[in-house]
Amino acid sequence: MIAPRTMVEGVRSLLPGHWMRVDSKGRIVEVCRYWRLPRDVASSAEPRGSGREILECLKESVRLRLVSDVPLGVFLSGGLDSSTIVAVVRQAKGEVKTFSVAFEEATYDESASARWVAKHFETDHTEVRLRREDFWGWLPEALAAMDQPSFDGVNTYCVAKTARASGLTVALSGLGSDEVFGGYPFFNSVPRLLPLAVLADRCPPRSLSLARDWLNRHCRQTAGSWKSLEILYGAGENGGGTAPLAAYQTAQLLFPSWVRSRLLAPSLALRPPAVWFGLPREFLDFMQEEEADETLPERLSRYTLRLFLGERCLRDTDTMSMGVSLEVRAPFTDHLLIEALWRIPGTTRCGGAPDKPFEWDLVRSLLGEDYPLRKKQGFIFPFEEWLHNKAIRDAILDPLADRQLTAGIGLQHEAVQEIANRFVRRKGPIPWSRIWSLFVLLHWCQQHRVSL
């Protein structure tokens, strides 16, 4: 759920960058905003900040996060972000503890790159091989640690648990870099969706209504190019200038509206929508307060900071790492560093997505010319393979087969079963994340006795 909404009615969270004062009787006295993303963006062709200034700001951000009276180390994948942090820590402290996770599945394993960095900077390196059996054994603990259901948090729990077992109490992470340097594939896919979003905003309401009705009746696709038609469902409802945000949210969604209309019980499906493309009105207003005359890359960078990082990655990282008493610190999220980076035009700092050439030019002197720079890969768990293991798959599908459980949280049992069956038969594009998100939602609601 996006702030200020939560999964529990009557419980709300603070919007980002806000504080709240409560009196001795528990009454809310005031809610104020203490920080916002810069509005004076650098949309001109020439940057208003220098690479040297930004690099010094990054170094200072890392140094500030080295203060600790307990064992501290760095999560090391071997990618550009974590390797940069290792290089700065090596300069600042002279010694570095590093930690990495390896997988038996070669497609997902980055351990060779991590070992190169550890050897180059002479770190005290620990590599832990995470197997499918480990993931499954730790899953009950990971699910119990969730404040709110998240399909993206269990991987963080597994990494944090292994890091804590290796002796770390504090870990530095490269979280936050991809958002400001354009490190995600959707920095390329969203611009391709934007013309459709603009066109949908100009369509006559009658045409939009007919298209939605057809999709609700006939479409069963949850992923792939069909997902782009989600654009039609919020078109024209929020005024001009929101097409880029609509395109971004469409690229990120799990279940398109035509799937949700079948998943939700009639009593829920018929309610007027309280959100626009998944965003509560309060959060939408909050984001629009920050917007200025920005280029599309700058908008996408802002969206990913506020939504992908703030409402998913940082929340999951904080919750799941503290579930094993590990503190994770993210130097790339330092507010002074973000303000410095915001003086660089988005077309420059986010150009070449998702491989982040601007960041490489920035940190090249730290890592050295022999650093094995590679195409952006991302740290991904082998969930696609693990969840098709018969024992794990059957255990995950059991709650989905419980008619009373699915109905209790407002889901149509037959629609849930259709998605589950297609996943088992691998019929049509049903990515692991769709079936996994349903499982986590059902488990969380059952565990916390949450129902309609």
C-alpha positions in Angstrom: 0.0 0.0 0.0 1.2 3.5 -0.8 1.4 6.1 2.0 -0.6 7.3 3.8 -2.8 4.2 3.2 -2.1 0.9 4.9 -3.6 -2.6 4.8 -5.6 -2.0 8.0 -8.5 0.4 7.9 -8.1 3.3 10.3 -4.3 2.9 10.4 -2.3 5.5 8.3 1.3 6.2 7.7 3.1 9.5 7.4 3.9 10.8 3.9 7.7 10.9 3.1 9.6 13.8 4.6 7.0 14.5 7.2 6.9 14.6 11.0 4.0 14.5 13.4 3.6 15.9 16.9 1.3 14.1 19.4 0.2 15.4 22.8 0.2 13.5 26.0 -3.3 12.2 25.3 -2.4 10.8 22.0 -4.1 13.5 19.9 -2.4 14.6 16.7 -1.4 18.3 17.2 0.3 18.9 13.9 1.9 17.3 10.8 4.6 19.2 9.0 6.9 18.6 6.1 10.6 18.9 6.8 12.2 18.0 3.4 11.2 17.8 -0.3 13.0 16.9 -3.5 14.5 20.0 -5.1 12.3 21.9 -7.5 15.1 24.0 -9.2 16.0 21.2 -11.6 18.7 21.6 -14.1 16.8 21.2 -17.4 19.3 23.2 -19.3 22.0 21.5 -21.5 24.8 22.5 -19.1 25.1 21.0 -15.6 25.0 23.4 -12.7 27.1 21.0 -10.6 30.5 19.4 -11.1 31.4 15.7 -11.0 34.1 16.5 -8.5 31.6 18.1 -6.1 29.2 15.2 -6.4 32.0 12.7 -5.8 33.1 14.5 -2.7 29.5 14.6 -1.5 29.2 10.8 -2.1 32.4 10.2 -0.2 31.2 12.2 2.7 27.9 10.4 2.7 29.7 7.0 3.0 32.1 8.4 5.7 29.2 9.6 7.9 27.6 6.1 7.7 30.8 4.4 8.9 30.3 5.6 12.5 29.6 2.5 14.5 30.6 0.7 17.7 29.5 -2.7 16.4 30.8 -4.8 13.4 30.1 -3.0 10.1 30.5 -4.2 6.5 29.3 -3.7 3.0 26.9 -5.7 0.9 28.9 -6.4 -2.2 27.4 -7.7 -5.4 30.3 -6.6 -7.6 28.1 -4.1 -9.4 29.0 -0.4 -9.8 27.1 0.8 -6.7 28.4 -1.6 -4.0 31.9 -1.6 -5.5 32.0 2.2 -5.3 31.0 2.1 -1.6 33.8 -0.5 -1.0 36.3 1.7 -2.6 35.3 4.7 -0.5 35.3 2.7 2.7 38.8 1.3 1.9 40.1 4.9 1.5 38.4 6.1 4.7 39.1 3.1 7.0 41.9 1.2 5.5 40.1 -2.1 6.1 36.7 -3.3 4.8 34.5 -6.3 5.6 32.4 -7.3 2.6 29.6 -9.8 2.3 28.1 -11.4 -0.8 25.5 -14.0 -1.7 26.0 -16.6 -4.3 23.5 -18.9 -6.0 23.8 -22.4 -7.5 21.8 -21.1 -10.5 24.5 -19.7 -12.7 22.2 -17.2 -14.5 21.6 -15.3 -11.2 25.1 -15.7 -9.7 27.3 -12.5 -9.5 29.8 -14.0 -7.0 32.7 -13.9 -9.5 32.4 -10.1 -9.8 32.1 -9.7 -6.1 35.3 -11.8 -5.6 37.2 -9.6 -8.1 36.3 -6.5 -6.1 37.1 -8.1 -2.8 40.5 -9.2 -4.0 41.3 -5.8 -5.7 40.5 -3.8 -2.5 41.9 -6.5 -0.2 38.7 -6.8 1.9 37.8 -9.3 4.6 35.3 -11.1 2.4 32.5 -13.5 3.2 30.6 -15.3 0.5 27.5 -17.3 1.4 25.9 -19.7 -1.1 22.1 -19.3 -0.7 20.3 -22.5 -1.8 16.6 -23.1 -2.5 16.4 -25.1 0.7 17.6 -22.1 2.7 15.0 -19.8 1.2 12.2 -22.3 1.9 13.4 -22.9 5.5 13.6 -19.2 6.3 10.3 -18.3 4.6 8.1 -18.5 7.7 10.4 -16.1 9.6 10.5 -13.7 6.7 6.8 -13.6 6.3 6.4 -13.0 10.0 8.7 -10.0 9.8 6.5 -8.2 7.3 4.7 -5.1 8.6 2.7 -5.0 5.4 2.5 -7.6 2.6 5.3 -7.2 0.0 6.2 -9.5 -2.8 9.7 -8.0 -2.9 10.8 -8.3 0.7 11.8 -11.9 1.3 15.0 -11.6 -0.8 16.1 -8.8 1.6 15.4 -11.0 4.6 17.5 -13.9 3.2 20.5 -11.6 2.5 20.1 -9.8 5.9 19.9 -13.1 7.8 23.0 -14.5 6.2 24.9 -11.3 6.7 23.9 -11.2 10.4 25.0 -14.8 10.8 28.4 -13.9 9.3 28.9 -11.4 12.2 27.7 -8.1 10.7 25.5 -5.8 12.8 25.5 -2.8 10.4 25.8 -3.1 6.6 26.2 -0.4 3.9 24.1 -0.9 0.8 24.0 0.5 -2.7 20.3 1.2 -2.5 19.2 4.4 -4.1 21.8 4.7 -6.9 19.6 3.3 -9.7 16.9 5.8 -9.1 19.2 8.9 -9.6 21.4 7.4 -12.3 18.7 5.7 -14.5 19.6 2.1 -13.6 16.3 0.5 -14.4 15.0 -0.8 -17.8 11.8 1.2 -17.4 13.8 4.4 -18.0 13.6 3.1 -21.6 10.2 1.4 -21.6 8.2 4.3 -20.1 9.1 6.7 -22.9 7.7 4.2 -25.3 4.4 4.0 -23.4 4.1 7.8 -23.1 2.6 8.4 -26.6 -0.1 5.9 -25.8 -0.8 7.7 -22.5 -1.1 11.1 -24.2 -3.4 9.6 -26.9 -5.6 7.9 -24.3 -6.1 11.3 -22.5 -7.4 12.7 -25.8 -9.8 9.8 -26.5 -13.6 10.4 -26.3 -15.0 9.0 -23.0 -17.3 6.7 -25.0 -14.4 5.1 -26.8 -12.5 4.6 -23.6 -15.6 3.0 -22.0 -16.1 0.6 -24.8 -12.4 -0.4 -24.8 -12.4 -1.0 -21.0 -15.6 -3.1 -21.3 -14.1 -5.3 -23.9 -10.9 -5.8 -21.9 -12.9 -6.6 -18.8 -14.9 -9.3 -20.6 -12.3 -10.9 -22.8 -8.7 -10.3 -21.8 -6.9 -12.7 -19.5 -3.3 -11.5 -19.9 -1.4 -10.3 -16.8 1.9 -9.3 -18.4 3.6 -8.5 -21.7 2.5 -5.9 -24.3 -1.2 -6.3 -23.3 -0.4 -4.6 -19.9 0.2 -1.3 -21.7 -3.6 -1.1 -22.2 -3.9 -0.3 -18.5 -3.3 3.3 -19.7 -6.9 3.3 -20.8 -8.3 2.9 -17.3 -7.2 6.2 -15.8 -7.1 8.3 -18.9 -8.7 11.8 -18.7 -9.4 11.4 -15.0 -6.6 13.5 -13.5 -6.2 16.5 -15.7 -3.3 17.3 -18.0 0.4 16.7 -17.4 0.0 13.3 -15.7 0.6 11.1 -18.7 4.3 10.4 -17.7 3.1 9.2 -14.3 0.4 7.1 -15.8 2.9 5.5 -18.1 5.3 4.8 -15.2 2.6 3.2 -13.1 1.4 1.1 -16.0 5.0 -0.2 -16.5 5.2 -1.1 -12.8 1.8 -2.7 -12.0 1.3 -6.4 -11.3 -2.3 -7.0 -12.2 -4.0 -4.9 -14.9 -7.5 -3.6 -14.2 -9.3 -6.3 -16.2 -7.6 -9.0 -14.1 -8.4 -7.1 -10.9 -12.0 -6.8 -11.9 -12.2 -10.6 -11.9 -10.1 -11.1 -8.8 -12.1 -8.8 -6.6 -15.4 -9.8 -5.1 -18.3 -7.9 -6.7 -18.8 -5.8 -3.5 -15.2 -4.5 -3.9 -15.1 -4.3 -7.7 -18.2 -2.1 -7.9 -16.8 0.5 -5.4 -15.7 3.8 -7.0 -11.9 3.8 -7.2 -10.1 5.6 -4.4 -6.8 5.7 -6.2 -5.5 6.8 -9.6 -3.2 4.2 -11.2 -2.6 2.7 -7.8 -1.8 6.1 -6.1 -4.0 7.4 -3.3 -5.1 11.0 -3.8 -3.0 12.2 -0.9 0.2 10.8 -2.4 -0.7 12.0 -5.8 -1.1 15.6 -4.5 2.1 15.2 -2.5 4.1 14.3 -5.6 2.5 17.0 -7.7 3.6 19.6 -5.2 7.2 18.8 -6.0 7.0 18.8 -9.7 8.6 21.6 -11.8 9.4 22.1 -15.4 11.2 18.8 -15.8 12.4 16.6 -18.7 11.0 13.0 -18.8 14.2 11.5 -17.4 14.0 13.9 -14.4 10.4 12.9 -13.9 11.2 9.2 -14.0 14.0 9.7 -11.6 11.6 11.5 -9.2 8.9 8.8 -9.6 11.4 6.0 -8.9 12.8 7.8 -5.8 9.3 8.4 -4.4 7.6 5.1 -5.4 10.0 2.3 -6.2 12.6 3.3 -3.6 10.6 5.0 -1.0 7.4 2.9 -1.0 9.0 -0.5 -1.7 12.8 -1.0 -1.5 13.6 1.1 1.6 10.5 0.0 3.4 11.2 -3.6 2.7 14.9 -3.3 3.5 14.2 -1.6 6.9 11.5 -4.0 7.9 13.2 -7.2 6.9 16.7 -6.4 8.0 15.5 -5.3 11.4 13.7 -8.6 11.6 17.2 -10.2 12.1 18.6 -7.2 14.1 20.7 -5.9 11.2 20.9 -2.2 10.4 21.2 -1.3 6.7 22.5 2.2 5.7 22.2 3.5 2.2 24.7 6.3 1.4 23.2 7.0 -2.1 20.0 8.2 -0.3 21.8 11.0 1.5 19.7 14.2 1.1 22.7 16.4 0.4 23.9 14.0 -2.3 20.4 13.9 -3.9 20.3 17.7 -3.9 23.7 17.9 -5.6 22.7 15.3 -8.2 19.5 17.2 -8.9 21.6 20.0 -10.3 22.6 17.7 -13.1 20.2 17.5 -16.1 18.3 14.2 -16.1 19.3 13.6 -19.7 22.9 13.5 -18.5 22.8 11.6 -15.2 20.2 9.1 -16.4 21.4 8.8 -20.0 22.4 5.4 -21.3 19.9 3.6 -19.1 20.1 1.1 -17.5 23.9 0.9 -17.6 24.6 4.3 -15.8 27.5 5.7 -17.8 27.3 9.0 -15.9 27.9 7.2 -12.6 30.8 5.2 -14.2 32.5 8.4 -15.3 31.9 9.8 -11.8 33.6 6.9 -9.9 36.1 5.6 -12.5 39.0 7.1 -10.6 37.9 5.2 -7.5 37.5 1.8 -9.1 40.3 1.9 -11.6 40.4 1.3 -15.4 40.7 -2.5 -14.8 37.4 -2.7 -13.0 35.3 -5.3 -14.9 32.5 -3.0 -15.9 29.5 -5.0 -17.2 26.0 -4.5 -18.5 23.5 -3.7 -15.7 22.2 -7.0 -14.3 20.5 -6.2 -11.0 20.5 -8.4 -7.9 17.8 -10.9 -8.6 16.9 -14.1 -6.7 16.1 -17.2 -8.8 12.4 -17.1 -7.8 11.3 -18.1 -11.3 13.1 -21.4 -10.9 12.5 -21.9 -7.2 8.8 -21.5 -7.3 8.5 -24.1 -10.0 10.1 -26.7 -7.8 7.1 -29.0 -7.1 7.4 -29.1 -3.3 7.6 -25.3 -3.0 5.0 -24.7 -5.7 2.5 -27.0 -4.1 3.0 -25.4 -0.6 2.5 -21.9 -2.1 -0.6 -23.0 -4.0 -2.3 -24.6 -1.0 -3.5 -21.3 0.6 -4.7 -20.1 -2.8 -6.9 -23.2 -3.0 -8.6 -22.3 0.3 -12.0 -20.9 -0.7 -12.8 -19.5 2.7 -9.5 -17.8 3.0 -9.7 -16.1 -0.4 -13.3 -15.1 0.1 -12.5 -13.7 3.5 -10.2 -11.0 2.1 -12.5 -10.2 -0.9 -11.0 -12.3 -3.7 -12.9 -14.4 -6.2 -11.8 -18.0 -5.6 -12.3 -19.1 -9.2 -10.2 -16.2 -10.5 -7.4 -17.0 -8.1 -7.5 -20.6 -9.2 -7.4 -19.7 -12.9 -4.2 -17.7 -12.3 -2.7 -20.6 -10.2 -3.5 -23.2 -12.8 -2.0 -21.1 -15.6 1.1 -20.7 -13.6 1.4 -24.4 -13.0 0.8 -25.2 -16.7 3.0 -22.3 -17.7 0.2 -21.3 -20.0 0.5 -17.7 -21.0 2.8 -15.1 -19.4 2.2 -15.6 -15.6 5.4 -14.4 -14.0 6.4 -15.7 -10.6 5.7 -12.3 -9.1 1.9 -12.6 -9.7 1.4 -15.9 -8.0 3.9 -15.0 -5.2 2.1 -11.7 -4.5 -1.2 -13.5 -4.0 0.4 -16.0 -1.7 2.1 -13.3 0.4 -1.2 -11.4 0.6 -3.2 -14.4 1.7 -0.6 -15.5 4.2 -0.3 -12.0 5.7 -4.0 -11.6 6.1 -4.3 -15.0 7.7 -1.4 -14.4 10.1 -2.7 -11.0 11.3 -6.4 -11.9 11.2 -7.1 -9.2 8.7 -10.4 -9.6 6.7 -13.2 -7.6 5.2 
